[in-house]
């Protein structure tokens, strides 16, 4: 038995949207034998754009039952039946979230009429419900209303069943993940993904990158994005995915570095802005007109490299306070009033200028501690390859892949082979994270 479901909602994601209407048709494989429909009070406002699309207004749902009041009826309609919908994970994700909030489990076999239509009727220009209805002459008297779309989906299901040559059985196999895949992603694209370390990209219909990720096993990680347990939070992204590409990296550190670079280069809408907080402030060193060496906290500027970067002014200032205390510096030379430092348990005792300069130099050296030159060696993209990451004078220069038998005689050999990438705090953080775990190339 099939339970054909359609819902209307206040938004596109179950993570923040709520259901405003539910329609369910029970189909025995030959015809519809039962039906259920109700408006639902979402207990949140319906955006005007949604009202324009569906016709469902705040006034219409004001006296409608809340979800918990109709949850048992919906459960009884769905129980024991295959959950069918056009773009099934959208409807499934909202109902799953509602039942989870009530402390109930929600686990049903799923069939997606978008994916089935792609399999059984290949080559159509569009597989949206509206376009399929136009193509097959299916009349829908109430588009974007739950029962109207559910009845149209039921007629589409009849046509799919009439042309079925084993596709339904393949979709419903226990180990098949077909129903979990994004509605517009060909299964062949997913099946061809490698189980190697690298960076992967989700693309929309026009090829634009929606999301960039890093994985030690690309195929396994992508499958995790599409799992039923993750359906609630990523459905908005899944609905837009039409293709997946990838870049093998072989080594986890290389994958991290390349992912961070690609996120900044492409700025994908479903990645957090920079993935990691930006380093907007830093500790700077300069000499004043009298020749005194000074430290200060300032905002990062193009062309002005701080000794150390931080995500906020407070973090930079606190680090400078700790530096002053550790090396017994003159706070007045570090943009920190001596009176204010007393609140941090520190009082400066004037010393000979030579000793003060020596302490300042030690503090300066500690901030420049990452200025060494080295090459980190890791795995390559195959058994015969190594990866190399070059850091010169504390600045990340890039990475390359070399054959294990290739003889490198010095930094110049590595520099000639690397693919250059910009240095930034994220790259520095990644390198620092892996430096202790990796061997340095002996040159």
C-alpha positions as CSV (number, residue, x, y, z in Angstrom):
1,X,0.0,0.0,0.0
2,X,1.2,3.5,-0.8
3,X,0.6,6.6,1.3
4,X,0.8,9.6,-1.1
5,X,1.6,12.6,0.9
6,X,1.7,16.3,0.2
7,X,2.2,19.1,2.7
8,X,2.2,22.9,2.6
9,X,4.6,24.8,5.0
10,X,5.7,28.2,6.2
11,X,9.2,27.8,4.7
12,X,11.5,25.6,2.7
13,X,13.4,23.9,5.5
14,X,12.1,21.7,8.3
15,X,14.8,23.1,10.5
16,X,12.8,26.3,11.0
17,X,9.6,26.0,9.0
18,X,6.3,24.4,10.1
19,X,3.4,22.5,8.4
20,X,0.2,24.4,7.5
21,X,-1.6,21.7,5.6
22,X,-1.4,17.9,5.1
23,X,-3.1,15.6,2.6
24,X,-2.7,11.8,2.4
25,X,-4.1,9.4,-0.1
26,X,-4.0,5.7,0.4
27,X,-3.4,3.8,-2.9
28,X,-3.5,0.0,-3.1
29,X,-1.6,-0.2,-6.3
30,X,-4.7,0.1,-8.4
31,X,-6.7,3.0,-7.1
32,X,-7.1,5.4,-4.2
33,X,-9.1,3.8,-1.4
34,X,-8.8,6.3,1.5
35,X,-7.9,10.0,2.0
36,X,-7.2,12.5,4.7
37,X,-6.8,16.2,4.7
38,X,-6.5,19.0,7.3
39,X,-5.2,22.5,7.7
40,X,-2.7,22.8,10.6
41,X,-2.0,25.8,12.9
42,X,1.8,26.1,12.6
43,X,2.0,28.3,15.7
44,X,4.1,30.7,13.7
45,X,3.4,33.4,11.2
46,X,2.9,32.5,7.5
47,X,5.1,34.7,5.3
48,X,3.2,36.8,2.8
49,X,5.1,35.2,-0.1
50,X,3.9,31.7,1.0
51,X,0.3,33.0,1.3
52,X,0.5,34.3,-2.3
53,X,1.8,30.9,-3.5
54,X,-0.6,28.6,-1.6
55,X,-3.5,30.8,-0.7
56,X,-3.2,29.7,3.0
57,X,-3.3,32.7,5.3
58,X,-2.8,33.2,9.0
59,X,-6.5,33.8,9.3
60,X,-7.3,30.4,7.7
61,X,-5.2,28.4,10.2
62,X,-6.0,30.4,13.3
63,X,-8.7,27.9,14.4
64,X,-7.1,24.8,12.8
65,X,-5.8,22.0,15.0
66,X,-2.1,22.1,16.0
67,X,0.0,19.2,14.9
68,X,0.0,17.3,18.1
69,X,-3.8,17.2,17.9
70,X,-3.8,15.4,14.6
71,X,-0.6,13.4,15.0
72,X,-2.4,10.2,15.8
73,X,-4.6,10.4,12.7
74,X,-1.6,11.0,10.5
75,X,0.3,8.2,12.1
76,X,-2.6,5.8,11.5
77,X,-2.8,6.8,7.9
78,X,0.9,6.3,7.3
79,X,1.5,3.2,9.4
80,X,2.6,0.2,7.4
81,X,2.5,2.0,4.1
82,X,5.2,3.2,1.7
83,X,5.6,7.0,2.0
84,X,5.3,8.5,-1.5
85,X,5.7,12.1,-2.5
86,X,7.0,14.3,-5.3
87,X,10.5,15.2,-3.9
88,X,9.8,12.8,-1.1
89,X,12.4,14.1,1.3
90,X,10.9,17.5,1.6
91,X,7.5,16.2,2.9
92,X,9.2,13.4,4.9
93,X,11.6,15.9,6.6
94,X,8.8,18.1,7.9
95,X,6.7,15.2,9.3
96,X,9.8,13.5,10.8
97,X,10.7,16.8,12.6
98,X,7.1,17.2,13.9
99,X,7.0,13.6,15.3
100,X,10.5,13.9,16.8
101,X,9.4,17.0,18.7
102,X,6.6,14.9,20.1
103,X,9.1,12.2,21.2
104,X,8.0,9.7,18.6
105,X,10.0,7.8,16.0
106,X,9.3,8.3,12.3
107,X,10.7,5.7,10.0
108,X,9.0,4.7,6.7
109,X,10.0,3.3,3.4
110,X,10.1,6.1,0.8
111,X,9.4,6.5,-2.9
112,X,10.2,9.7,-4.7
113,X,8.0,10.3,-7.8
114,X,10.6,12.8,-9.1
115,X,13.3,10.1,-9.2
116,X,10.9,7.4,-10.5
117,X,9.8,9.7,-13.2
118,X,13.5,10.3,-14.2
119,X,14.0,6.6,-14.4
120,X,10.8,5.6,-16.2
121,X,10.3,8.6,-18.4
122,X,13.9,9.8,-19.2
123,X,14.7,12.8,-21.3
124,X,12.0,15.2,-20.2
125,X,12.9,18.9,-19.9
126,X,11.6,19.2,-16.4
127,X,10.4,16.8,-13.6
128,X,8.6,19.4,-11.5
129,X,5.0,18.3,-10.7
130,X,3.6,21.2,-12.7
131,X,5.6,20.4,-15.8
132,X,4.8,16.6,-15.5
133,X,1.1,17.4,-15.2
134,X,1.4,19.5,-18.4
135,X,3.3,16.8,-20.2
136,X,0.8,14.0,-19.3
137,X,-2.3,16.1,-19.3
138,X,-3.0,15.7,-15.6
139,X,-5.5,18.2,-14.4
140,X,-4.8,19.9,-11.1
141,X,-7.6,22.1,-9.8
142,X,-5.7,23.2,-6.7
143,X,-2.0,23.7,-7.4
144,X,0.2,24.4,-4.3
145,X,-2.6,23.1,-2.1
146,X,-1.9,19.8,-0.3
147,X,-4.9,17.8,-1.7
148,X,-4.6,19.2,-5.2
149,X,-1.0,18.2,-5.5
150,X,-1.6,14.9,-3.7
151,X,-4.3,13.9,-6.3
152,X,-2.0,14.9,-9.2
153,X,0.8,12.8,-7.7
154,X,-1.6,9.9,-7.4
155,X,-2.4,10.1,-11.1
156,X,1.3,10.3,-11.8
157,X,1.9,7.2,-9.6
158,X,-0.7,5.3,-11.8
159,X,1.3,6.2,-14.9
160,X,4.5,5.2,-13.3
161,X,3.1,1.8,-12.1
162,X,1.7,1.2,-15.6
163,X,5.2,1.6,-17.1
164,X,7.2,-0.1,-14.3
165,X,9.7,-2.6,-15.4
166,X,11.4,-3.2,-12.1
167,X,12.2,0.3,-11.0
168,X,9.9,0.2,-8.1
169,X,11.4,-3.0,-6.7
170,X,14.9,-1.5,-7.1
171,X,14.0,1.6,-5.2
172,X,12.4,-0.4,-2.4
173,X,15.3,-2.8,-1.8
174,X,16.5,-2.8,1.8
175,X,20.0,-1.6,0.9
176,X,19.0,0.8,-1.8
177,X,19.6,4.5,-0.9
178,X,17.8,5.7,-4.0
179,X,15.1,7.5,-2.0
180,X,17.6,9.3,0.1
181,X,19.4,10.8,-2.9
182,X,18.6,14.4,-3.9
183,X,15.7,14.4,-6.4
184,X,17.7,15.9,-9.3
185,X,20.9,13.9,-8.8
186,X,21.4,10.9,-11.2
187,X,22.3,7.8,-9.2
188,X,25.2,7.1,-11.5
189,X,26.9,10.3,-10.4
190,X,26.8,9.2,-6.8
191,X,27.8,5.6,-7.6
192,X,30.9,6.9,-9.5
193,X,32.3,8.8,-6.5
194,X,35.6,7.4,-5.2
195,X,36.3,6.2,-1.7
196,X,39.5,8.3,-1.4
197,X,40.6,11.4,0.5
198,X,39.8,14.7,-1.3
199,X,37.5,17.7,-1.7
200,X,34.0,17.4,-3.2
201,X,31.6,19.9,-4.7
202,X,27.8,20.0,-4.9
203,X,26.6,21.8,-8.1
204,X,23.2,23.3,-9.0
205,X,21.4,23.1,-12.3
206,X,23.6,25.8,-13.8
207,X,26.8,24.2,-12.5
208,X,27.3,26.8,-9.7
209,X,29.0,25.4,-6.6
210,X,26.5,25.1,-3.7
211,X,28.8,23.5,-1.1
212,X,32.4,22.4,-0.8
213,X,33.5,19.7,1.6
214,X,36.5,17.6,2.6
215,X,36.5,13.9,3.3
216,X,38.8,11.0,4.0
217,X,36.3,8.9,2.1
218,X,34.5,11.0,-0.4
219,X,31.7,8.6,-1.2
220,X,31.0,7.7,2.4
221,X,30.9,11.4,3.4
222,X,28.6,12.3,0.6
223,X,26.3,9.4,1.5
224,X,26.2,10.9,5.0
225,X,24.9,14.2,3.6
226,X,22.0,12.3,2.1
227,X,21.1,9.9,4.9
228,X,17.6,9.8,6.4
229,X,18.9,11.0,9.7
230,X,20.2,14.2,8.1
231,X,17.1,14.9,6.0
232,X,15.7,17.6,8.3
233,X,18.7,20.0,8.2
234,X,20.0,19.7,4.7
235,X,16.9,19.3,2.6
236,X,17.1,22.9,1.3
237,X,20.5,22.1,-0.2
238,X,19.6,18.6,-1.4
239,X,16.7,20.0,-3.5
240,X,19.2,22.1,-5.6
241,X,21.9,19.5,-6.2
242,X,22.1,18.3,-9.8
243,X,25.8,17.2,-10.0
244,X,28.8,16.3,-7.8
245,X,32.5,16.8,-8.7
246,X,35.6,16.1,-6.7
247,X,39.3,16.7,-6.5
248,X,41.5,13.8,-5.2
249,X,44.0,15.0,-2.6
250,X,45.3,11.7,-1.1
251,X,46.5,13.4,2.1
252,X,44.1,14.8,4.8
253,X,46.2,17.9,5.4
254,X,46.2,18.7,1.7
255,X,42.4,18.2,1.6
256,X,41.9,20.6,4.6
257,X,44.1,23.2,3.0
258,X,42.4,22.9,-0.4
259,X,38.9,22.9,1.1
260,X,39.7,26.2,3.0
261,X,41.1,27.8,-0.2
262,X,38.1,26.7,-2.3
263,X,35.5,28.0,0.2
264,X,37.1,31.4,0.2
265,X,37.5,31.4,-3.6
266,X,34.0,30.1,-4.4
267,X,32.0,31.4,-1.4
268,X,29.4,28.6,-1.7
269,X,26.0,29.5,-0.2
270,X,25.7,26.4,2.0
271,X,29.1,26.7,3.6
272,X,29.5,29.1,6.5
273,X,30.9,32.4,5.3
274,X,34.6,31.4,5.8
275,X,34.1,28.1,7.5
276,X,36.3,29.4,10.3
277,X,36.1,32.8,12.0
278,X,38.1,35.5,10.2
279,X,41.2,36.9,11.8
280,X,40.4,40.6,11.8
281,X,42.8,41.9,14.5
282,X,46.4,41.5,15.4
283,X,49.5,42.4,17.4
284,X,51.8,44.7,15.5
285,X,55.4,45.8,16.1
286,X,56.8,49.3,15.2
287,X,59.3,51.9,16.3
288,X,58.3,55.3,17.3
289,X,60.0,58.6,16.5
290,X,62.3,58.3,19.5
291,X,63.5,54.8,18.4
292,X,61.5,53.0,21.1
293,X,60.2,49.5,20.1
294,X,56.4,49.2,20.7
295,X,53.6,46.7,20.4
296,X,50.0,47.6,19.6
297,X,46.7,46.0,18.9
298,X,45.1,47.0,15.6
299,X,42.8,45.9,12.8
300,X,44.2,43.8,10.1
301,X,44.8,45.8,6.9
302,X,45.8,44.8,3.4
303,X,49.6,44.9,3.1
304,X,50.2,45.2,6.8
305,X,51.1,41.8,8.3
306,X,50.6,41.4,12.1
307,X,52.9,39.3,14.2
308,X,49.9,37.3,15.4
309,X,46.3,37.4,14.3
310,X,43.0,37.0,16.3
311,X,39.3,36.9,15.7
312,X,38.5,39.8,17.9
313,X,40.0,42.9,19.5
314,X,39.5,41.5,23.0
315,X,41.4,38.3,22.2
316,X,44.3,40.3,20.7
317,X,44.4,42.7,23.7
318,X,44.3,39.8,26.2
319,X,47.1,38.1,24.4
320,X,49.2,41.3,24.6
321,X,48.4,41.6,28.3
322,X,49.7,38.1,28.9
323,X,52.8,38.9,26.8
324,X,53.6,42.0,28.9
325,X,53.3,40.0,32.1
326,X,55.3,37.1,30.9
327,X,58.2,39.1,29.6
328,X,57.9,42.0,32.2
329,X,57.5,44.6,29.5
330,X,56.8,48.3,29.9
331,X,53.0,48.5,29.4
332,X,53.2,52.1,28.2
333,X,55.3,50.9,25.2
334,X,52.6,48.3,24.5
335,X,49.5,50.6,24.3
336,X,48.5,49.4,27.8
337,X,48.2,52.0,30.5
338,X,50.2,51.1,33.6
339,X,47.3,52.0,35.9
340,X,45.0,49.6,34.0
341,X,47.6,46.8,34.2
342,X,47.4,46.9,38.0
343,X,43.9,45.4,37.7
344,X,45.6,42.4,36.1
345,X,48.1,42.0,38.9
346,X,51.0,43.6,37.1
347,X,53.2,46.6,38.0
348,X,56.2,47.5,35.9
349,X,59.5,48.1,37.6
350,X,61.8,50.4,35.6
351,X,65.1,48.7,34.7
352,X,68.2,49.5,32.7
353,X,67.4,50.2,29.1
354,X,69.6,47.3,28.0
355,X,67.5,44.8,30.0
356,X,64.2,46.3,28.8
357,X,65.4,46.0,25.2
358,X,66.4,42.4,25.8
359,X,63.1,41.5,27.3
360,X,61.3,43.2,24.4
361,X,63.4,41.2,21.9
362,X,62.6,38.0,23.6
363,X,58.9,38.8,23.4
364,X,59.3,39.7,19.8
365,X,61.0,36.5,19.0
366,X,58.2,34.5,20.7
367,X,55.7,36.2,18.4
368,X,57.9,35.4,15.4
369,X,58.3,31.8,16.6
370,X,56.6,30.5,13.5
371,X,58.9,32.2,11.0
372,X,61.0,29.1,10.2
373,X,61.2,27.4,6.8
374,X,60.2,23.7,6.4
375,X,58.6,21.2,4.1
376,X,55.9,18.8,5.4
377,X,55.7,15.4,3.7
378,X,52.5,13.3,3.5
379,X,50.6,10.8,1.4
380,X,50.1,11.4,-2.3
381,X,47.1,10.5,-4.5
382,X,48.5,7.1,-5.1
383,X,50.9,4.5,-3.7
384,X,53.8,6.0,-5.7
385,X,53.3,9.6,-4.7
386,X,54.1,11.9,-1.8
387,X,52.5,15.3,-1.0
388,X,54.7,18.2,0.1
389,X,53.6,21.5,1.8
390,X,56.1,24.4,1.7
391,X,56.4,27.0,4.4
392,X,59.0,29.7,4.0
393,X,59.9,32.2,6.7
394,X,56.6,31.2,8.4
395,X,54.5,31.9,5.3
396,X,52.5,29.1,3.7
397,X,53.5,28.9,0.0
398,X,51.5,26.0,-1.3
399,X,51.6,22.2,-2.0
400,X,52.6,19.8,-4.7
401,X,52.7,16.0,-5.4
402,X,55.9,14.3,-6.3
403,X,56.9,10.7,-7.2
404,X,58.4,8.9,-4.3
405,X,61.6,8.2,-6.3
406,X,62.1,11.8,-7.3
407,X,65.3,13.3,-5.9
408,X,64.9,16.8,-4.3
409,X,68.1,18.6,-3.4
410,X,66.8,21.7,-1.7
411,X,64.0,24.2,-1.1
412,X,64.4,25.5,-4.6
413,X,63.4,22.1,-6.1
414,X,60.2,22.1,-3.9
415,X,59.5,25.8,-4.8
416,X,59.6,25.0,-8.5
417,X,57.1,22.2,-8.2
418,X,54.5,23.6,-5.8
419,X,51.1,25.0,-6.8
420,X,51.0,28.4,-5.1
421,X,48.2,29.3,-2.6
422,X,47.7,32.4,-0.5
423,X,48.8,32.4,3.1
424,X,46.0,33.1,5.7
425,X,45.2,32.3,9.3
426,X,43.1,29.2,8.3
427,X,46.1,27.7,6.4
428,X,48.4,28.5,9.3
429,X,46.0,26.8,11.8
430,X,45.8,23.7,9.6
431,X,49.5,23.5,9.2
432,X,50.1,23.9,13.0
433,X,47.5,21.2,13.6
434,X,49.4,18.7,11.4
435,X,53.0,19.8,11.9
436,X,53.6,17.6,15.0
437,X,52.1,14.6,13.2
438,X,54.1,14.8,10.0
439,X,57.7,14.2,9.1
440,X,59.8,17.2,7.8
441,X,61.4,16.6,4.4
442,X,65.2,16.4,4.9
443,X,66.7,18.7,2.4
